[in-house]
């Protein structure tokens, strides 16, 4: 984008006065900062104010990041539905590889999303095994498609 110095909006901004009475382009940042810091109406921070801020600990989000099994179940179902659609497309001789590309991309995206969800599940949760099997199947199909194993030749 080219900036036109004759643009009326730009001219208005350049000609407006800064709070110090100078044009913004004429004053140096350090000069403006020093003027603001010298104002008597500003409160100065004290050491006790800083100690209060230092006493604040980081927010713990671990509990919020654990996925519910219903979320994981929905995501597995979505991945299985995509794999089923892909299976139907493979069985249809009228479907081209170009038609399958977007479905494979969605399978890959859903698999990645499911991998993140699986990491938040309890390691003892039996749903992890099902998720892992679905992810292995999805990965295998994505790799086969990308390698060109379905190209006649």
TIVO-2410 file (N, C-alpha, C; in nm, 3 decimals):
# residues 153
REC num residu      c1      c2      c3 atome chaine
REC   1      X   0.085  -0.117   0.000     N      A
REC   1      X   0.000   0.000   0.000    CA      A
REC   1      X   0.089   0.124   0.000     C      A
REC   2      X   0.062   0.213  -0.090     N      A
REC   2      X   0.140   0.336  -0.099    CA      A
REC   2      X   0.075   0.443  -0.012     C      A
REC   3      X   0.157   0.514   0.065     N      A
REC   3      X   0.107   0.621   0.151    CA      A
REC   3      X   0.122   0.753   0.076     C      A
REC   4      X   0.010   0.818   0.056     N      A
REC   4      X   0.008   0.945  -0.016    CA      A
REC   4      X   0.018   1.058   0.085     C      A
REC   5      X   0.128   1.137   0.083     N      A
REC   5      X   0.141   1.246   0.182    CA      A
REC   5      X   0.037   1.356   0.163     C      A
REC   6      X  -0.032   1.359   0.049     N      A
REC   6      X  -0.135   1.460   0.025    CA      A
REC   6      X  -0.273   1.414   0.069     C      A
REC   7      X  -0.282   1.296   0.127     N      A
REC   7      X  -0.409   1.242   0.174    CA      A
REC   7      X  -0.464   1.335   0.283     C      A
REC   8      X  -0.592   1.378   0.272     N      A
REC   8      X  -0.648   1.473   0.368    CA      A
REC   8      X  -0.648   1.420   0.512     C      A
REC   9      X  -0.669   1.293   0.530     N      A
REC   9      X  -0.669   1.237   0.666    CA      A
REC   9      X  -0.528   1.243   0.724     C      A
REC  10      X  -0.429   1.206   0.644     N      A
REC  10      X  -0.290   1.210   0.689    CA      A
REC  10      X  -0.248   1.353   0.718     C      A
REC  11      X  -0.288   1.448   0.634     N      A
REC  11      X  -0.254   1.589   0.657    CA      A
REC  11      X  -0.312   1.638   0.789     C      A
REC  12      X  -0.434   1.596   0.819     N      A
REC  12      X  -0.499   1.638   0.943    CA      A
REC  12      X  -0.423   1.585   1.064     C      A
REC  13      X  -0.377   1.458   1.056     N      A
REC  13      X  -0.301   1.400   1.166    CA      A
REC  13      X  -0.167   1.469   1.183     C      A
REC  14      X  -0.101   1.499   1.072     N      A
REC  14      X   0.030   1.562   1.080    CA      A
REC  14      X   0.021   1.705   1.134     C      A
REC  15      X  -0.089   1.773   1.106     N      A
REC  15      X  -0.104   1.912   1.147    CA      A
REC  15      X  -0.164   1.927   1.286     C      A
REC  16      X  -0.212   1.816   1.347     N      A
REC  16      X  -0.273   1.827   1.480    CA      A
REC  16      X  -0.165   1.851   1.583     C      A
REC  17      X  -0.199   1.920   1.688     N      A
REC  17      X  -0.103   1.953   1.793    CA      A
REC  17      X  -0.097   1.842   1.896     C      A
REC  18      X   0.023   1.812   1.944     N      A
REC  18      X   0.042   1.714   2.050    CA      A
REC  18      X   0.008   1.780   2.183     C      A
REC  19      X  -0.011   1.706   2.291     N      A
REC  19      X  -0.046   1.765   2.421    CA      A
REC  19      X   0.052   1.869   2.470     C      A
REC  20      X   0.177   1.862   2.435     N      A
REC  20      X   0.277   1.958   2.481    CA      A
REC  20      X   0.274   2.088   2.406     C      A
REC  21      X   0.187   2.104   2.306     N      A
REC  21      X   0.179   2.227   2.230    CA      A
REC  21      X   0.265   2.224   2.105     C      A
REC  22      X   0.347   2.123   2.089     N      A
REC  22      X   0.431   2.110   1.970    CA      A
REC  22      X   0.366   2.012   1.875     C      A
REC  23      X   0.410   2.013   1.754     N      A
REC  23      X   0.368   1.910   1.662    CA      A
REC  23      X   0.432   1.779   1.707     C      A
REC  24      X   0.360   1.672   1.691     N      A
REC  24      X   0.411   1.543   1.735    CA      A
REC  24      X   0.542   1.508   1.666     C      A
REC  25      X   0.559   1.552   1.541     N      A
REC  25      X   0.679   1.519   1.467    CA      A
REC  25      X   0.800   1.601   1.510     C      A
REC  26      X   0.777   1.716   1.577     N      A
REC  26      X   0.886   1.804   1.617    CA      A
REC  26      X   0.949   1.764   1.751     C      A
REC  27      X   0.874   1.699   1.839     N      A
REC  27      X   0.923   1.666   1.973    CA      A
REC  27      X   0.985   1.527   1.973     C      A
REC  28      X   1.088   1.512   2.056     N      A
REC  28      X   1.148   1.381   2.073    CA      A
REC  28      X   1.074   1.308   2.184     C      A
REC  29      X   1.073   1.176   2.175     N      A
REC  29      X   1.001   1.094   2.272    CA      A
REC  29      X   1.052   1.120   2.414     C      A
REC  30      X   1.183   1.129   2.430     N      A
REC  30      X   1.241   1.151   2.562    CA      A
REC  30      X   1.194   1.282   2.623     C      A
REC  31      X   1.181   1.388   2.541     N      A
REC  31      X   1.135   1.518   2.591    CA      A
REC  31      X   0.991   1.509   2.640     C      A
REC  32      X   0.908   1.440   2.562     N      A
REC  32      X   0.767   1.426   2.600    CA      A
REC  32      X   0.755   1.344   2.728     C      A
REC  33      X   0.833   1.236   2.738     N      A
REC  33      X   0.830   1.152   2.857    CA      A
REC  33      X   0.872   1.229   2.980     C      A
REC  34      X   0.979   1.309   2.969     N      A
REC  34      X   1.026   1.387   3.083    CA      A
REC  34      X   0.921   1.487   3.128     C      A
REC  35      X   0.851   1.552   3.035     N      A
REC  35      X   0.745   1.647   3.071    CA      A
REC  35      X   0.633   1.579   3.147     C      A
REC  36      X   0.596   1.461   3.102     N      A
REC  36      X   0.488   1.388   3.168    CA      A
REC  36      X   0.531   1.345   3.307     C      A
REC  37      X   0.655   1.300   3.322     N      A
REC  37      X   0.703   1.253   3.452    CA      A
REC  37      X   0.720   1.367   3.552     C      A
REC  38      X   0.740   1.488   3.505     N      A
REC  38      X   0.759   1.603   3.593    CA      A
REC  38      X   0.626   1.661   3.642     C      A
REC  39      X   0.515   1.610   3.594     N      A
REC  39      X   0.385   1.664   3.635    CA      A
REC  39      X   0.362   1.634   3.782     C      A
REC  40      X   0.325   1.735   3.860     N      A
REC  40      X   0.306   1.715   4.005    CA      A
REC  40      X   0.178   1.638   4.039     C      A
REC  41      X   0.082   1.636   3.950     N      A
REC  41      X  -0.044   1.570   3.982    CA      A
REC  41      X  -0.038   1.418   3.968     C      A
REC  42      X   0.074   1.362   3.919     N      A
REC  42      X   0.088   1.218   3.905    CA      A
REC  42      X   0.133   1.157   4.038     C      A
REC  43      X   0.073   1.045   4.074     N      A
REC  43      X   0.115   0.975   4.195    CA      A
REC  43      X   0.240   0.894   4.166     C      A
REC  44      X   0.330   0.894   4.261     N      A
REC  44      X   0.452   0.816   4.247    CA      A
REC  44      X   0.429   0.678   4.307     C      A
REC  45      X   0.482   0.576   4.241     N      A
REC  45      X   0.472   0.439   4.293    CA      A
REC  45      X   0.569   0.424   4.409     C      A
REC  46      X   0.525   0.356   4.514     N      A
REC  46      X   0.611   0.333   4.629    CA      A
REC  46      X   0.658   0.188   4.629     C      A
REC  47      X   0.755   0.160   4.713     N      A
REC  47      X   0.809   0.025   4.722    CA      A
REC  47      X   0.703  -0.073   4.771     C      A
REC  48      X   0.611  -0.027   4.857     N      A
REC  48      X   0.508  -0.119   4.905    CA      A
REC  48      X   0.411  -0.155   4.794     C      A
REC  49      X   0.386  -0.062   4.701     N      A
REC  49      X   0.300  -0.094   4.587    CA      A
REC  49      X   0.361  -0.207   4.504     C      A
REC  50      X   0.491  -0.200   4.486     N      A
REC  50      X   0.559  -0.302   4.408    CA      A
REC  50      X   0.559  -0.436   4.480     C      A
REC  51      X   0.571  -0.436   4.613     N      A
REC  51      X   0.569  -0.562   4.688    CA      A
REC  51      X   0.434  -0.631   4.674     C      A
REC  52      X   0.327  -0.553   4.668     N      A
REC  52      X   0.195  -0.612   4.651    CA      A
REC  52      X   0.183  -0.681   4.516     C      A
REC  53      X   0.238  -0.619   4.415     N      A
REC  53      X   0.233  -0.678   4.281    CA      A
REC  53      X   0.317  -0.804   4.275     C      A
REC  54      X   0.433  -0.804   4.340     N      A
REC  54      X   0.521  -0.921   4.337    CA      A
REC  54      X   0.459  -1.040   4.408     C      A
REC  55      X   0.367  -1.017   4.501     N      A
REC  55      X   0.306  -1.126   4.577    CA      A
REC  55      X   0.202  -1.204   4.500     C      A
REC  56      X   0.164  -1.158   4.381     N      A
REC  56      X   0.063  -1.226   4.301    CA      A
REC  56      X   0.127  -1.344   4.231     C      A
REC  57      X   0.072  -1.462   4.252     N      A
REC  57      X   0.129  -1.580   4.186    CA      A
REC  57      X   0.059  -1.605   4.054     C      A
REC  58      X   0.118  -1.690   3.973     N      A
REC  58      X   0.063  -1.723   3.842    CA      A
REC  58      X  -0.070  -1.797   3.854     C      A
REC  59      X  -0.149  -1.785   3.752     N      A
REC  59      X  -0.280  -1.850   3.749    CA      A
REC  59      X  -0.261  -1.996   3.709     C      A
REC  60      X  -0.327  -2.084   3.779     N      A
REC  60      X  -0.319  -2.227   3.748    CA      A
REC  60      X  -0.437  -2.265   3.661     C      A
REC  61      X  -0.410  -2.311   3.539     N      A
REC  61      X  -0.516  -2.346   3.445    CA      A
REC  61      X  -0.527  -2.496   3.422     C      A
REC  62      X  -0.454  -2.576   3.496     N      A
REC  62      X  -0.451  -2.718   3.470    CA      A
REC  62      X  -0.590  -2.780   3.481     C      A
REC  63      X  -0.667  -2.742   3.579     N      A
REC  63      X  -0.800  -2.799   3.595    CA      A
REC  63      X  -0.890  -2.762   3.477     C      A
REC  64      X  -0.872  -2.643   3.424     N      A
REC  64      X  -0.956  -2.599   3.313    CA      A
REC  64      X  -0.916  -2.668   3.183     C      A
REC  65      X  -0.795  -2.721   3.178     N      A
REC  65      X  -0.747  -2.780   3.054    CA      A
REC  65      X  -0.775  -2.929   3.042     C      A
REC  66      X  -0.836  -2.988   3.141     N      A
REC  66      X  -0.867  -3.130   3.130    CA      A
REC  66      X  -0.997  -3.146   3.053     C      A
REC  67      X  -0.995  -3.233   2.954     N      A
REC  67      X  -1.111  -3.251   2.867    CA      A
REC  67      X  -1.210  -3.348   2.932     C      A
REC  68      X  -1.335  -3.323   2.906     N      A
REC  68      X  -1.438  -3.415   2.953    CA      A
REC  68      X  -1.447  -3.531   2.856     C      A
REC  69      X  -1.481  -3.650   2.906     N      A
REC  69      X  -1.495  -3.764   2.815    CA      A
REC  69      X  -1.599  -3.742   2.706     C      A
REC  70      X  -1.702  -3.661   2.733     N      A
REC  70      X  -1.803  -3.638   2.630    CA      A
REC  70      X  -1.744  -3.560   2.512     C      A
REC  71      X  -1.653  -3.467   2.540     N      A
REC  71      X  -1.587  -3.392   2.432    CA      A
REC  71      X  -1.503  -3.487   2.348     C      A
REC  72      X  -1.426  -3.572   2.415     N      A
REC  72      X  -1.342  -3.668   2.344    CA      A
REC  72      X  -1.428  -3.766   2.264     C      A
REC  73      X  -1.539  -3.809   2.319     N      A
REC  73      X  -1.630  -3.901   2.250    CA      A
REC  73      X  -1.683  -3.836   2.122     C      A
REC  74      X  -1.724  -3.710   2.133     N      A
REC  74      X  -1.774  -3.638   2.015    CA      A
REC  74      X  -1.667  -3.626   1.909     C      A
REC  75      X  -1.545  -3.598   1.951     N      A
REC  75      X  -1.436  -3.581   1.855    CA      A
REC  75      X  -1.401  -3.714   1.787     C      A
REC  76      X  -1.406  -3.825   1.863     N      A
REC  76      X  -1.382  -3.956   1.802    CA      A
REC  76      X  -1.491  -3.988   1.701     C      A
REC  77      X  -1.615  -3.958   1.738     N      A
REC  77      X  -1.727  -3.983   1.645    CA      A
REC  77      X  -1.710  -3.902   1.518     C      A
REC  78      X  -1.668  -3.777   1.530     N      A
REC  78      X  -1.645  -3.693   1.412    CA      A
REC  78      X  -1.535  -3.752   1.323     C      A
REC  79      X  -1.427  -3.800   1.386     N      A
REC  79      X  -1.319  -3.861   1.308    CA      A
REC  79      X  -1.367  -3.989   1.240     C      A
REC  80      X  -1.442  -4.071   1.310     N      A
REC  80      X  -1.493  -4.194   1.251    CA      A
REC  80      X  -1.590  -4.165   1.136     C      A
REC  81      X  -1.671  -4.060   1.151     N      A
REC  81      X  -1.761  -4.021   1.042    CA      A
REC  81      X  -1.681  -3.978   0.919     C      A
REC  82      X  -1.574  -3.902   0.941     N      A
REC  82      X  -1.489  -3.861   0.829    CA      A
REC  82      X  -1.423  -3.981   0.762     C      A
REC  83      X  -1.376  -4.076   0.844     N      A
REC  83      X  -1.315  -4.197   0.788    CA      A
REC  83      X  -1.417  -4.278   0.708     C      A
REC  84      X  -1.541  -4.280   0.755     N      A
REC  84      X  -1.647  -4.351   0.683    CA      A
REC  84      X  -1.676  -4.283   0.549     C      A
REC  85      X  -1.681  -4.152   0.548     N      A
REC  85      X  -1.700  -4.077   0.424    CA      A
REC  85      X  -1.585  -4.106   0.327     C      A
REC  86      X  -1.464  -4.108   0.380     N      A
REC  86      X  -1.346  -4.138   0.299    CA      A
REC  86      X  -1.354  -4.279   0.241     C      A
REC  87      X  -1.400  -4.375   0.322     N      A
REC  87      X  -1.415  -4.514   0.276    CA      A
REC  87      X  -1.514  -4.521   0.160     C      A
REC  88      X  -1.625  -4.448   0.172     N      A
REC  88      X  -1.726  -4.447   0.066    CA      A
REC  88      X  -1.670  -4.384  -0.061     C      A
REC  89      X  -1.589  -4.280  -0.045     N      A
REC  89      X  -1.529  -4.216  -0.162    CA      A
REC  89      X  -1.430  -4.310  -0.231     C      A
REC  90      X  -1.354  -4.386  -0.153     N      A
REC  90      X  -1.261  -4.483  -0.211    CA      A
REC  90      X  -1.335  -4.592  -0.289     C      A
REC  91      X  -1.452  -4.630  -0.240     N      A
REC  91      X  -1.529  -4.737  -0.305    CA      A
REC  91      X  -1.598  -4.688  -0.432     C      A
REC  92      X  -1.619  -4.559  -0.447     N      A
REC  92      X  -1.689  -4.504  -0.562    CA      A
REC  92      X  -1.590  -4.478  -0.676     C      A
REC  93      X  -1.602  -4.550  -0.789     N      A
REC  93      X  -1.507  -4.530  -0.899    CA      A
REC  93      X  -1.520  -4.392  -0.965     C      A
REC  94      X  -1.630  -4.323  -0.944     N      A
REC  94      X  -1.649  -4.190  -1.002    CA      A
REC  94      X  -1.582  -4.079  -0.922     C      A
REC  95      X  -1.532  -4.110  -0.803     N      A
REC  95      X  -1.468  -4.009  -0.718    CA      A
REC  95      X  -1.320  -3.999  -0.754     C      A
REC  96      X  -1.274  -3.878  -0.776     N      A
REC  96      X  -1.133  -3.857  -0.811    CA      A
REC  96      X  -1.053  -3.828  -0.684     C      A
REC  97      X  -0.923  -3.841  -0.697     N      A
REC  97      X  -0.835  -3.810  -0.584    CA      A
REC  97      X  -0.845  -3.662  -0.546     C      A
REC  98      X  -0.871  -3.581  -0.647     N      A
REC  98      X  -0.888  -3.438  -0.621    CA      A
REC  98      X  -1.011  -3.413  -0.533     C      A
REC  99      X  -1.114  -3.494  -0.552     N      A
REC  99      X  -1.234  -3.484  -0.469    CA      A
REC  99      X  -1.205  -3.527  -0.325     C      A
REC 100      X  -1.114  -3.623  -0.309     N      A
REC 100      X  -1.083  -3.677  -0.177    CA      A
REC 100      X  -0.989  -3.589  -0.096     C      A
REC 101      X  -0.914  -3.504  -0.161     N      A
REC 101      X  -0.815  -3.420  -0.094    CA      A
REC 101      X  -0.868  -3.342   0.025     C      A
REC 102      X  -0.979  -3.268   0.009     N      A
REC 102      X  -1.033  -3.193   0.122    CA      A
REC 102      X  -1.077  -3.283   0.239     C      A
REC 103      X  -1.129  -3.401   0.207     N      A
REC 103      X  -1.171  -3.493   0.314    CA      A
REC 103      X  -1.049  -3.542   0.391     C      A
REC 104      X  -0.942  -3.572   0.319     N      A
REC 104      X  -0.818  -3.616   0.384    CA      A
REC 104      X  -0.762  -3.504   0.472     C      A
REC 105      X  -0.770  -3.380   0.424     N      A
REC 105      X  -0.725  -3.266   0.505    CA      A
REC 105      X  -0.807  -3.253   0.632     C      A
REC 106      X  -0.938  -3.273   0.622     N      A
REC 106      X  -1.024  -3.266   0.741    CA      A
REC 106      X  -0.995  -3.381   0.837     C      A
REC 107      X  -0.965  -3.499   0.783     N      A
REC 107      X  -0.928  -3.614   0.868    CA      A
REC 107      X  -0.801  -3.580   0.946     C      A
REC 108      X  -0.705  -3.522   0.878     N      A
REC 108      X  -0.578  -3.487   0.942    CA      A
REC 108      X  -0.599  -3.381   1.051     C      A
REC 109      X  -0.680  -3.280   1.022     N      A
REC 109      X  -0.707  -3.175   1.121    CA      A
REC 109      X  -0.782  -3.231   1.242     C      A
REC 110      X  -0.880  -3.318   1.217     N      A
REC 110      X  -0.956  -3.377   1.327    CA      A
REC 110      X  -0.866  -3.468   1.411     C      A
REC 111      X  -0.776  -3.539   1.345     N      A
REC 111      X  -0.682  -3.626   1.417    CA      A
REC 111      X  -0.593  -3.543   1.509     C      A
REC 112      X  -0.544  -3.430   1.459     N      A
REC 112      X  -0.458  -3.343   1.540    CA      A
REC 112      X  -0.534  -3.286   1.659     C      A
REC 113      X  -0.657  -3.246   1.635     N      A
REC 113      X  -0.742  -3.194   1.742    CA      A
REC 113      X  -0.767  -3.301   1.848     C      A
REC 114      X  -0.789  -3.423   1.804     N      A
REC 114      X  -0.815  -3.534   1.894    CA      A
REC 114      X  -0.689  -3.569   1.974     C      A
REC 115      X  -0.573  -3.554   1.912     N      A
REC 115      X  -0.447  -3.581   1.983    CA      A
REC 115      X  -0.430  -3.485   2.101     C      A
REC 116      X  -0.465  -3.359   2.080     N      A
REC 116      X  -0.458  -3.261   2.189    CA      A
REC 116      X  -0.555  -3.298   2.301     C      A
REC 117      X  -0.674  -3.340   2.263     N      A
REC 117      X  -0.775  -3.378   2.362    CA      A
REC 117      X  -0.730  -3.501   2.439     C      A
REC 118      X  -0.671  -3.597   2.371     N      A
REC 118      X  -0.628  -3.720   2.436    CA      A
REC 118      X  -0.524  -3.692   2.544     C      A
REC 119      X  -0.438  -3.595   2.521     N      A
REC 119      X  -0.335  -3.561   2.619    CA      A
REC 119      X  -0.394  -3.511   2.750     C      A
REC 120      X  -0.514  -3.457   2.745     N      A
REC 120      X  -0.576  -3.402   2.866    CA      A
REC 120      X  -0.659  -3.505   2.942     C      A
REC 121      X  -0.681  -3.621   2.881     N      A
REC 121      X  -0.760  -3.725   2.948    CA      A
REC 121      X  -0.675  -3.796   3.053     C      A
REC 122      X  -0.742  -3.852   3.152     N      A
REC 122      X  -0.678  -3.932   3.254    CA      A
REC 122      X  -0.611  -4.053   3.189     C      A
REC 123      X  -0.484  -4.081   3.221     N      A
REC 123      X  -0.415  -4.195   3.158    CA      A
REC 123      X  -0.485  -4.329   3.179     C      A
REC 124      X  -0.565  -4.341   3.283     N      A
REC 124      X  -0.635  -4.467   3.310    CA      A
REC 124      X  -0.769  -4.476   3.238     C      A
REC 125      X  -0.808  -4.372   3.167     N      A
REC 125      X  -0.936  -4.370   3.097    CA      A
REC 125      X  -0.931  -4.466   2.978     C      A
REC 126      X  -1.025  -4.558   2.971     N      A
REC 126      X  -1.029  -4.655   2.863    CA      A
REC 126      X  -1.056  -4.594   2.727     C      A
REC 127      X  -1.107  -4.473   2.724     N      A
REC 127      X  -1.136  -4.403   2.599    CA      A
REC 127      X  -1.006  -4.373   2.523     C      A
REC 128      X  -0.896  -4.364   2.596     N      A
REC 128      X  -0.767  -4.335   2.532    CA      A
REC 128      X  -0.729  -4.443   2.431     C      A
REC 129      X  -0.758  -4.571   2.462     N      A
REC 129      X  -0.727  -4.679   2.368    CA      A
REC 129      X  -0.806  -4.665   2.239     C      A
REC 130      X  -0.935  -4.633   2.251     N      A
REC 130      X  -1.019  -4.614   2.133    CA      A
REC 130      X  -0.969  -4.495   2.051     C      A
REC 131      X  -0.936  -4.387   2.118     N      A
REC 131      X  -0.885  -4.268   2.050    CA      A
REC 131      X  -0.755  -4.302   1.977     C      A
REC 132      X  -0.668  -4.375   2.045     N      A
REC 132      X  -0.540  -4.412   1.984    CA      A
REC 132      X  -0.561  -4.496   1.858     C      A
REC 133      X  -0.652  -4.592   1.863     N      A
REC 133      X  -0.679  -4.677   1.745    CA      A
REC 133      X  -0.734  -4.594   1.629     C      A
REC 134      X  -0.824  -4.502   1.660     N      A
REC 134      X  -0.881  -4.416   1.555    CA      A
REC 134      X  -0.773  -4.326   1.496     C      A
REC 135      X  -0.684  -4.276   1.581     N      A
REC 135      X  -0.577  -4.189   1.532    CA      A
REC 135      X  -0.477  -4.266   1.445     C      A
REC 136      X  -0.447  -4.390   1.482     N      A
REC 136      X  -0.356  -4.472   1.401    CA      A
REC 136      X  -0.418  -4.498   1.264     C      A
REC 137      X  -0.547  -4.531   1.262     N      A
REC 137      X  -0.615  -4.555   1.135    CA      A
REC 137      X  -0.614  -4.429   1.049     C      A
REC 138      X  -0.644  -4.315   1.110     N      A
REC 138      X  -0.646  -4.188   1.036    CA      A
REC 138      X  -0.507  -4.156   0.982     C      A
REC 139      X  -0.405  -4.174   1.064     N      A
REC 139      X  -0.268  -4.145   1.021    CA      A
REC 139      X  -0.228  -4.235   0.905     C      A
REC 140      X  -0.263  -4.362   0.915     N      A
REC 140      X  -0.230  -4.457   0.807    CA      A
REC 140      X  -0.295  -4.414   0.676     C      A
REC 141      X  -0.421  -4.377   0.680     N      A
REC 141      X  -0.490  -4.337   0.557    CA      A
REC 141      X  -0.435  -4.206   0.501     C      A
REC 142      X  -0.401  -4.113   0.586     N      A
REC 142      X  -0.344  -3.985   0.539    CA      A
REC 142      X  -0.209  -4.011   0.472     C      A
REC 143      X  -0.126  -4.094   0.534     N      A
REC 143      X   0.005  -4.125   0.476    CA      A
REC 143      X  -0.011  -4.197   0.343     C      A
REC 144      X  -0.101  -4.295   0.336     N      A
REC 144      X  -0.122  -4.368   0.211    CA      A
REC 144      X  -0.169  -4.273   0.100     C      A
REC 145      X  -0.259  -4.183   0.133     N      A
REC 145      X  -0.310  -4.088   0.034    CA      A
REC 145      X  -0.198  -3.996  -0.013     C      A
REC 146      X  -0.121  -3.942   0.082     N      A
REC 146      X  -0.014  -3.848   0.046    CA      A
REC 146      X   0.100  -3.914  -0.030     C      A
REC 147      X   0.124  -4.042  -0.006     N      A
REC 147      X   0.228  -4.115  -0.079    CA      A
REC 147      X   0.183  -4.150  -0.221     C      A
REC 148      X   0.054  -4.142  -0.246     N      A
REC 148      X   0.004  -4.172  -0.379    CA      A
REC 148      X  -0.026  -4.319  -0.401     C      A
REC 149      X  -0.055  -4.392  -0.294     N      A
REC 149      X  -0.082  -4.535  -0.307    CA      A
REC 149      X  -0.213  -4.563  -0.380     C      A
REC 150      X  -0.298  -4.464  -0.394     N      A
REC 150      X  -0.425  -4.485  -0.461    CA      A
REC 150      X  -0.423  -4.442  -0.607     C      A
REC 151      X  -0.306  -4.406  -0.656     N      A
REC 151      X  -0.294  -4.365  -0.796    CA      A
REC 151      X  -0.274  -4.491  -0.880     C      A
REC 152      X  -0.357  -4.505  -0.984     N      A
REC 152      X  -0.342  -4.619  -1.074    CA      A
REC 152      X  -0.219  -4.596  -1.161     C      A
REC 153      X  -0.139  -4.695  -1.172     N      A
REC 153      X  -0.023  -4.670  -1.256    CA      A
REC 153      X   0.061  -4.784  -1.274     C      A
***
